[in-house]
Amino acid sequence: MSDADQILLDWIIAARDEGNQDAFAEIVYSFQDAVYNLCYRMLGERTEAEDASQEAFIRAYNNLDRYDVSRSFKTWLLSIASNHCIDRLRKRRLKYLSLDDPLPGHMQLSLTSDQNTPEQEAVSHERSERIQALLDELSPDDRAGIILKYWYDYSYAEIAEALDTTESAVKSRLFRARRSLAEMMNSNNEEQEEQAINRLSEL
């Protein structure tokens, strides 16, 4: 176990066994960006994402006694956040994620820091709109799987654990989403399909 993992475990134990609020505050500080980013991508609205993030941490705190220390704490925490967002999405229609309203500052989830030309920005904007149109058609569970896979680079096993499902179910969901995206992008071969999939994380 690394020093960072040991420190995290000490915070968890202190918060769980002693009700140490300062220890849990350190946990919140360490994971607030990851939780917020997930909620924002799931819900598409800043205020609601902030509310969902706070609720996720409250639920995590209230269920620390159920946390298995042999599991990744981040995976456990994000599973709480993603399932809470799924519940919210089931209660309302998916909102359109504004492409002109990027994440604030350090919360940007960009794969590159290169500055695009106006022409490249226009093409990217149009492509992103088309991809978002597909994401809006996905069920909350499928959308969560896509986000965990292409924004957080989770393995099939980690996604299955976070969403309380099987690896085969995750693979099936992602396969359908990949095919649908490829068709929407008018891709005619596997290379184009892979390029289209990779663009998911560039939204």
C-alpha positions as CSV (number, residue, x, y, z in Angstrom):
1,M,0.0,0.0,0.0
2,S,1.4,3.4,-1.0
3,D,1.7,6.2,1.5
4,A,-1.2,8.1,-0.2
5,D,-3.4,5.0,0.1
6,Q,-2.5,4.6,3.7
7,I,-3.3,8.3,4.4
8,L,-6.7,7.9,2.7
9,L,-7.4,4.7,4.7
10,D,-6.6,6.6,7.9
11,W,-9.0,9.3,6.9
12,I,-11.7,6.8,6.2
13,I,-11.3,4.9,9.4
14,A,-11.2,8.2,11.4
15,A,-14.4,9.4,9.7
16,R,-16.1,6.1,10.0
17,D,-15.2,5.0,13.5
18,E,-14.7,8.4,15.2
19,G,-17.0,10.6,13.2
20,N,-14.1,12.8,12.5
21,Q,-15.4,15.6,10.3
22,D,-12.0,17.0,9.5
23,A,-10.9,13.6,8.1
24,F,-14.0,13.4,5.9
25,A,-13.4,17.0,4.7
26,E,-10.0,15.8,3.5
27,I,-11.7,13.0,1.6
28,V,-14.1,15.5,0.0
29,Y,-11.2,17.8,-1.0
30,S,-9.4,14.9,-2.6
31,F,-12.3,13.6,-4.7
32,Q,-14.6,16.6,-5.2
33,D,-13.4,17.3,-8.8
34,A,-13.8,13.7,-9.9
35,V,-17.3,13.5,-8.4
36,Y,-18.3,16.8,-9.8
37,N,-17.1,16.0,-13.3
38,L,-19.0,12.8,-13.3
39,C,-22.2,14.5,-12.1
40,Y,-21.8,17.3,-14.6
41,R,-21.4,14.9,-17.5
42,M,-24.3,12.8,-16.4
43,L,-26.7,15.7,-15.7
44,G,-25.4,18.5,-18.0
45,E,-26.2,21.4,-15.6
46,R,-23.9,23.0,-13.1
47,T,-26.2,23.7,-10.2
48,E,-27.7,20.2,-10.4
49,A,-24.3,18.7,-10.6
50,E,-23.2,20.6,-7.5
51,D,-26.3,19.4,-5.6
52,A,-25.7,15.8,-6.8
53,S,-22.1,15.9,-5.8
54,Q,-23.0,17.1,-2.3
55,E,-25.6,14.4,-2.0
56,A,-23.1,11.7,-3.2
57,F,-20.7,12.7,-0.4
58,I,-23.5,12.7,2.2
59,R,-24.5,9.2,1.1
60,A,-20.9,8.1,1.1
61,Y,-20.4,9.4,4.7
62,N,-23.6,7.7,5.9
63,N,-22.5,4.4,4.4
64,L,-18.8,4.4,5.3
65,D,-19.5,1.4,7.5
66,R,-20.4,-0.5,4.3
67,Y,-17.3,0.3,2.5
68,D,-15.0,-2.6,1.8
69,V,-11.4,-1.4,2.3
70,S,-10.2,-4.0,-0.1
71,R,-12.0,-2.1,-2.9
72,S,-10.9,1.1,-4.6
73,F,-12.4,3.9,-2.6
74,K,-12.7,6.1,-5.8
75,T,-14.6,3.4,-7.6
76,W,-16.9,3.0,-4.6
77,L,-17.5,6.7,-4.4
78,L,-18.1,7.2,-8.1
79,S,-20.5,4.3,-8.0
80,I,-22.6,6.2,-5.4
81,A,-22.4,9.4,-7.5
82,S,-23.3,7.7,-10.8
83,N,-26.2,5.8,-9.3
84,H,-27.6,8.9,-7.7
85,C,-27.3,10.7,-11.1
86,I,-29.1,7.7,-12.7
87,D,-31.9,8.1,-10.2
88,R,-32.2,11.8,-11.0
89,L,-32.2,11.2,-14.8
90,R,-34.9,8.6,-14.4
91,K,-37.1,11.3,-12.9
92,R,-36.7,13.8,-15.7
93,R,-35.8,14.0,-19.3
94,L,-32.1,14.1,-20.2
95,K,-30.9,17.7,-20.6
96,Y,-28.8,18.8,-23.5
97,L,-25.2,19.3,-22.5
98,S,-24.3,22.7,-23.7
99,L,-21.3,22.6,-25.9
100,D,-20.8,26.3,-25.4
101,D,-20.6,25.9,-21.6
102,P,-17.4,24.0,-20.9
103,L,-16.3,22.9,-17.4
104,P,-14.7,25.6,-15.3
105,G,-10.9,25.9,-15.4
106,H,-9.2,22.8,-13.9
107,M,-12.3,20.8,-14.4
108,Q,-11.9,20.7,-18.1
109,L,-11.7,17.1,-19.4
110,S,-9.7,17.7,-22.5
111,L,-7.3,15.3,-24.2
112,T,-5.2,18.0,-25.8
113,S,-4.1,21.5,-25.0
114,D,-3.6,22.5,-28.7
115,Q,-5.4,25.6,-29.8
116,N,-7.8,24.9,-32.7
117,T,-8.4,27.2,-35.6
118,P,-11.8,28.7,-36.1
119,E,-12.5,26.2,-38.9
120,Q,-11.5,23.3,-36.6
121,E,-13.6,24.7,-33.8
122,A,-16.6,24.8,-36.2
123,V,-16.1,21.2,-37.3
124,S,-15.6,20.0,-33.8
125,H,-18.7,21.8,-32.6
126,E,-20.8,20.2,-35.3
127,R,-19.4,16.8,-34.6
128,S,-19.9,17.2,-30.9
129,E,-23.5,18.2,-31.4
130,R,-24.1,15.0,-33.4
131,I,-22.4,12.9,-30.7
132,Q,-24.4,14.6,-28.0
133,A,-27.6,13.8,-29.9
134,L,-26.7,10.1,-29.6
135,L,-25.8,10.4,-25.9
136,D,-29.2,12.1,-25.3
137,E,-30.9,9.0,-26.7
138,L,-29.1,6.6,-24.3
139,S,-30.7,5.3,-21.2
140,P,-29.3,6.7,-17.9
141,D,-27.4,3.4,-17.3
142,D,-25.9,3.3,-20.7
143,R,-24.9,6.9,-20.5
144,A,-23.2,6.3,-17.2
145,G,-21.3,3.4,-18.8
146,I,-20.1,5.5,-21.7
147,I,-19.0,8.3,-19.4
148,L,-17.1,6.0,-17.1
149,K,-15.4,4.3,-20.0
150,Y,-14.5,7.2,-22.2
151,W,-14.0,10.0,-19.7
152,Y,-12.6,8.0,-16.8
153,D,-11.0,5.2,-18.7
154,Y,-12.6,2.6,-16.4
155,S,-12.2,-1.1,-17.2
156,Y,-15.2,-3.3,-17.9
157,A,-14.8,-4.8,-14.4
158,E,-14.7,-1.3,-12.8
159,I,-17.8,-0.1,-14.7
160,A,-19.7,-3.3,-13.8
161,E,-18.8,-2.8,-10.1
162,A,-19.8,0.9,-10.2
163,L,-23.1,0.2,-11.9
164,D,-23.8,-3.0,-10.0
165,T,-24.1,-5.1,-13.1
166,T,-22.1,-7.7,-15.0
167,E,-19.1,-7.3,-17.3
168,S,-21.0,-8.9,-20.2
169,A,-23.9,-6.4,-19.7
170,V,-21.4,-3.5,-19.8
171,K,-19.7,-4.9,-22.9
172,S,-23.1,-5.3,-24.6
173,R,-24.2,-1.7,-23.7
174,L,-20.9,-0.2,-25.0
175,F,-21.0,-2.3,-28.1
176,R,-24.5,-1.0,-29.0
177,A,-23.4,2.6,-28.3
178,R,-20.3,2.2,-30.4
179,R,-22.3,0.9,-33.3
180,S,-24.9,3.6,-33.0
181,L,-22.3,6.3,-32.9
182,A,-20.4,4.8,-35.9
183,E,-23.6,4.8,-37.9
184,M,-24.4,8.4,-36.9
185,M,-20.9,9.5,-37.9
186,N,-21.4,7.7,-41.3
187,S,-18.4,5.5,-40.6
188,N,-17.8,2.8,-43.1
189,N,-14.9,1.0,-41.6
190,E,-13.4,0.0,-38.2
191,E,-10.7,2.7,-38.3
192,Q,-13.3,5.4,-38.7
193,E,-15.5,3.9,-36.1
194,E,-12.6,3.9,-33.6
195,Q,-11.9,7.5,-34.4
196,A,-15.5,8.4,-33.8
197,I,-15.5,6.6,-30.5
198,N,-12.4,8.4,-29.3
199,R,-14.1,11.7,-30.0
200,L,-16.5,11.0,-27.2
201,S,-14.0,12.2,-24.6
202,E,-13.4,15.4,-26.6
203,L,-17.0,16.8,-25.9
